[in-house]
Amino acid sequence: MTVKEISKLAVFQEKEIRRIIHDGEWWFAVVDVVEVLTESPTPRQYWGKVKKREFTDLQLSPFWVQLKLTAADGKKYATDCASTKGLFRIIQAIPSPKAEPFKQWLAQVGYERVQEIENPELAQERMKQLYEQKGYPKEWIDKRLRGIAVRQDLTDEWKNRGARNSLEFAILTNEIMQGAFDLKVDDHKTVKGLERENLRDHMTDMELILTMLAEATTTTLHRDRDTQGFGPLKKDAQDGGAVAGRTRKDIEQQTGKPVVSQDNFKEISAPRRRKITP
């Protein structure tokens, strides 16, 4: 079984539910679902009791798996997750007036995932809508979505050419960012006053453009050089970042001001929540 490295928040009646794509479908954090259905102040303990009473004691095979999801402290922890089918079984074990509307919501979310698999452009359109709900400018959104596509091309090359894990991905990313901005990712976040936030969601237009240039150049170098193995990939990342770095310095010379900015979108980064009703 494989887990695709993408996770998002879903929203049901103003409540956030963590989810992640696992084996091609959405898997949801069970404890978040339990909190929504029960409004319990201790949903983790509530789920533990349900799990023992309804499933362990009856010796039913577990239909949930532990996947790493980001918690409130920004760190990733192994979390009980269930697919849409599994959540329907859990809902049956939890008395709640929200059960029926939650089932309808869950069916819609699952259907949207099927649509996105058949037509990937829908996933991009929904992402665009999310940024619009948060208040980002349209021109910025267009660049951000293009940057996501460029990044995906690059990470696909890394997977196919010998980068083995998330740590190596992070090292390669830092090499690119160091070359482009003379800053590693964490240093760049510090400049912008960010903590757990996604750096790219707080970049200016010019920062996004230079990041795309650096990553697209690195992808081209991998393909042109037929690079294999972490060491050569790292050299390409350094070279790709340096191309964007030279461009940045030229821009700074022409404009007389630094490209790296303290500006961020923190004031508009909280989405205006809306209820999802089928």
C-alpha positions as CSV (number, residue, x, y, z in Angstrom):
1,M,0.0,0.0,0.0
2,T,1.2,3.5,-0.8
3,V,0.4,6.9,0.6
4,K,0.5,9.8,-1.9
5,E,2.2,12.8,-0.3
6,I,-0.8,15.1,-0.3
7,S,-3.1,16.0,2.5
8,K,-5.8,18.6,2.9
9,L,-8.4,19.8,5.4
10,A,-12.0,19.1,4.7
11,V,-14.7,21.2,6.4
12,F,-18.0,19.9,7.7
13,Q,-20.3,22.5,9.5
14,E,-17.4,24.7,10.3
15,K,-15.3,21.8,11.7
16,E,-12.0,20.8,10.1
17,I,-11.3,17.2,9.3
18,R,-7.8,16.1,8.3
19,R,-7.5,13.8,5.4
20,I,-4.9,12.2,3.2
21,I,-4.8,10.3,-0.1
22,H,-4.0,6.7,0.5
23,D,-4.1,4.0,-2.2
24,G,-5.9,6.5,-4.5
25,E,-8.7,7.5,-2.2
26,W,-9.3,9.9,0.7
27,W,-8.7,8.6,4.2
28,F,-9.9,10.7,7.1
29,A,-8.6,11.2,10.7
30,V,-11.1,9.2,12.8
31,V,-10.6,11.3,15.9
32,D,-11.6,14.4,13.9
33,V,-14.8,12.7,12.7
34,V,-15.6,11.5,16.3
35,E,-15.2,15.1,17.5
36,V,-17.6,16.4,14.8
37,L,-20.2,13.7,15.6
38,T,-20.0,13.8,19.4
39,E,-18.7,17.3,20.2
40,S,-16.7,15.4,22.9
41,P,-14.0,17.5,24.6
42,T,-11.8,14.3,24.6
43,P,-12.5,12.7,21.2
44,R,-9.3,10.6,21.3
45,Q,-10.5,8.9,24.5
46,Y,-14.0,8.6,23.1
47,W,-12.7,6.8,20.0
48,G,-10.6,4.5,22.1
49,K,-13.6,3.3,24.0
50,V,-15.7,2.9,20.8
51,K,-12.8,1.0,19.1
52,K,-12.6,-1.4,22.1
53,R,-16.3,-1.8,22.6
54,E,-17.5,-2.1,19.1
55,F,-14.6,-3.7,17.3
56,T,-11.8,-5.1,19.4
57,D,-14.2,-6.9,21.8
58,L,-16.1,-8.4,18.8
59,Q,-12.8,-9.4,17.3
60,L,-13.5,-7.6,14.0
61,S,-10.6,-7.0,11.7
62,P,-9.5,-3.4,11.9
63,F,-10.6,-1.3,8.9
64,W,-8.5,1.7,9.8
65,V,-4.8,2.3,9.3
66,Q,-2.3,4.6,10.9
67,L,-1.1,7.3,8.6
68,K,1.0,10.4,9.5
69,L,-1.0,13.6,9.6
70,T,-0.1,17.0,10.8
71,A,-1.4,17.9,14.3
72,A,-2.1,21.3,15.9
73,D,1.5,21.7,16.9
74,G,2.6,21.4,13.3
75,K,4.3,18.0,13.7
76,K,3.2,14.8,12.0
77,Y,2.0,11.9,14.1
78,A,0.7,8.4,13.3
79,T,-3.1,8.8,13.3
80,D,-6.0,6.3,13.0
81,C,-7.5,6.9,9.6
82,A,-10.4,5.3,7.8
83,S,-11.7,5.4,4.2
84,T,-15.2,6.5,3.3
85,K,-16.4,2.9,3.6
86,G,-14.7,2.5,7.1
87,L,-16.2,5.8,8.3
88,F,-19.7,4.5,7.5
89,R,-19.1,1.6,9.9
90,I,-17.8,4.0,12.6
91,I,-20.8,6.3,12.2
92,Q,-23.1,3.3,12.9
93,A,-21.3,2.8,16.3
94,I,-21.7,6.4,17.4
95,P,-25.2,7.8,18.2
96,S,-25.3,11.3,16.9
97,P,-28.0,13.6,15.3
98,K,-25.3,14.6,12.9
99,A,-24.9,11.1,11.5
100,E,-27.2,11.5,8.5
101,P,-25.9,14.9,7.2
102,F,-22.4,13.7,7.8
103,K,-23.1,10.6,5.6
104,Q,-24.3,12.8,2.9
105,W,-21.3,15.1,3.2
106,L,-19.0,12.1,3.1
107,A,-20.6,10.7,0.0
108,Q,-20.1,14.1,-1.7
109,V,-16.4,14.3,-0.7
110,G,-15.8,10.7,-2.0
111,Y,-17.6,11.5,-5.3
112,E,-15.4,14.6,-5.7
113,R,-12.3,12.4,-5.4
114,V,-13.5,10.1,-8.1
115,Q,-14.1,13.1,-10.3
116,E,-10.6,14.4,-9.7
117,I,-9.0,11.1,-10.6
118,E,-11.0,11.0,-13.9
119,N,-10.3,14.7,-14.5
120,P,-7.3,16.2,-12.7
121,E,-8.2,19.7,-13.7
122,L,-11.1,19.6,-11.3
123,A,-8.6,19.2,-8.4
124,Q,-6.8,22.3,-9.6
125,E,-10.1,24.2,-9.9
126,R,-11.1,23.3,-6.4
127,M,-7.7,24.4,-5.1
128,K,-8.2,27.7,-7.0
129,Q,-11.6,28.2,-5.3
130,L,-10.0,27.6,-1.9
131,Y,-7.4,30.3,-2.4
132,E,-10.1,32.6,-3.6
133,Q,-12.1,31.9,-0.5
134,K,-9.1,32.9,1.6
135,G,-8.9,36.2,-0.2
136,Y,-5.7,35.8,-2.4
137,P,-5.5,38.0,-5.5
138,K,-6.4,36.2,-8.8
139,E,-3.0,37.0,-10.4
140,W,-1.2,35.5,-7.4
141,I,-3.4,32.4,-7.5
142,D,-2.6,31.7,-11.2
143,K,1.2,31.8,-10.4
144,R,0.7,29.6,-7.3
145,L,-1.1,26.9,-9.2
146,R,1.4,27.0,-12.0
147,G,4.1,26.6,-9.3
148,I,2.4,23.6,-7.9
149,A,2.5,21.9,-11.3
150,V,6.2,22.8,-11.8
151,R,6.9,21.4,-8.3
152,Q,5.1,18.2,-9.1
153,D,7.1,17.7,-12.3
154,L,10.3,18.1,-10.3
155,T,9.3,15.7,-7.5
156,D,8.3,13.1,-10.0
157,E,11.8,13.3,-11.5
158,W,13.3,12.9,-8.0
159,K,11.3,9.8,-7.3
160,N,12.3,8.2,-10.6
161,R,15.9,9.2,-10.3
162,G,16.8,7.9,-6.9
163,A,15.7,10.3,-4.2
164,R,14.5,7.9,-1.5
165,N,12.6,9.8,1.2
166,S,11.1,13.1,2.4
167,L,14.5,14.0,4.1
168,E,16.3,13.8,0.7
169,F,13.5,15.8,-0.9
170,A,13.9,18.5,1.8
171,I,17.7,18.6,1.2
172,L,17.3,19.0,-2.5
173,T,14.7,21.7,-2.0
174,N,17.0,23.6,0.3
175,E,19.8,23.5,-2.3
176,I,17.5,25.0,-4.8
177,M,16.2,27.7,-2.4
178,Q,19.7,28.5,-1.2
179,G,20.8,29.1,-4.8
180,A,17.8,31.1,-5.7
181,F,17.5,33.3,-2.6
182,D,20.6,32.8,-0.5
183,L,18.3,31.4,2.1
184,K,17.2,27.9,3.1
185,V,13.5,27.3,3.5
186,D,13.4,27.8,7.3
187,D,15.5,31.0,7.0
188,H,13.1,32.3,4.4
189,K,10.2,31.6,6.6
190,T,11.9,33.5,9.5
191,V,12.2,36.6,7.2
192,K,8.5,36.4,6.6
193,G,7.6,35.8,10.3
194,L,6.1,32.4,9.6
195,E,6.1,29.3,11.9
196,R,4.1,26.4,10.7
197,E,2.7,28.1,7.6
198,N,3.5,26.9,4.1
199,L,6.2,29.3,2.8
200,R,5.0,29.3,-0.8
201,D,1.5,30.3,0.3
202,H,3.2,33.5,1.6
203,M,5.5,34.3,-1.2
204,T,5.3,37.5,-3.3
205,D,4.7,37.2,-7.1
206,M,8.4,37.7,-7.8
207,E,9.4,35.0,-5.2
208,L,7.0,32.6,-6.8
209,I,8.3,33.3,-10.3
210,L,11.9,32.8,-9.2
211,T,11.0,29.6,-7.4
212,M,9.3,28.3,-10.5
213,L,12.4,29.2,-12.6
214,A,14.7,27.4,-10.2
215,E,12.6,24.3,-10.1
216,A,11.8,24.1,-13.8
217,T,15.5,24.6,-14.6
218,T,16.5,21.8,-12.2
219,T,13.9,19.5,-13.8
220,T,15.4,20.3,-17.2
221,L,18.9,19.6,-16.0
222,H,17.8,16.2,-14.6
223,R,16.3,15.2,-17.9
224,D,19.1,16.6,-20.1
225,R,21.9,15.0,-18.0
226,D,19.9,11.9,-17.3
227,T,20.8,12.3,-13.7
228,Q,20.7,9.3,-11.4
229,G,21.3,9.1,-7.6
230,F,21.1,11.5,-4.8
231,G,24.6,13.1,-5.2
232,P,24.1,14.1,-8.8
233,L,20.6,15.2,-8.2
234,K,21.9,17.5,-5.5
235,K,24.4,19.0,-8.0
236,D,21.6,19.7,-10.4
237,A,19.6,21.3,-7.7
238,Q,22.5,23.6,-6.9
239,D,22.9,24.5,-10.5
240,G,19.2,25.1,-11.1
241,G,19.0,27.3,-8.0
242,A,22.0,29.3,-9.2
243,V,20.3,30.1,-12.5
244,A,17.4,31.7,-10.5
245,G,19.9,33.3,-8.1
246,R,21.7,35.1,-11.0
247,T,18.3,36.3,-12.3
248,R,17.4,37.5,-8.8
249,K,20.6,39.5,-8.5
250,D,20.0,41.1,-11.9
251,I,16.5,42.1,-10.9
252,E,17.8,43.6,-7.6
253,Q,20.5,45.5,-9.5
254,Q,17.9,47.0,-11.9
255,T,15.3,47.8,-9.2
256,G,17.6,48.8,-6.4
257,K,15.7,46.7,-3.8
258,P,15.8,43.1,-2.6
259,V,13.5,40.5,-4.1
260,V,13.1,38.6,-0.8
261,S,10.4,40.4,1.1
262,Q,8.9,40.3,4.6
263,D,5.5,40.5,3.0
264,N,3.2,37.6,3.7
265,F,-0.5,36.7,3.4
266,K,-1.1,35.8,7.1
267,E,-3.9,38.4,7.5
268,I,-5.9,36.7,4.8
269,S,-4.8,33.1,5.2
270,A,-7.7,32.0,7.3
271,P,-10.4,30.8,4.9
272,R,-13.9,32.0,5.1
273,R,-15.5,28.8,6.1
274,R,-18.7,27.6,4.4
275,K,-20.9,24.6,5.1
276,I,-20.7,21.9,2.6
277,T,-24.1,20.5,1.9
278,P,-24.8,18.0,-0.8
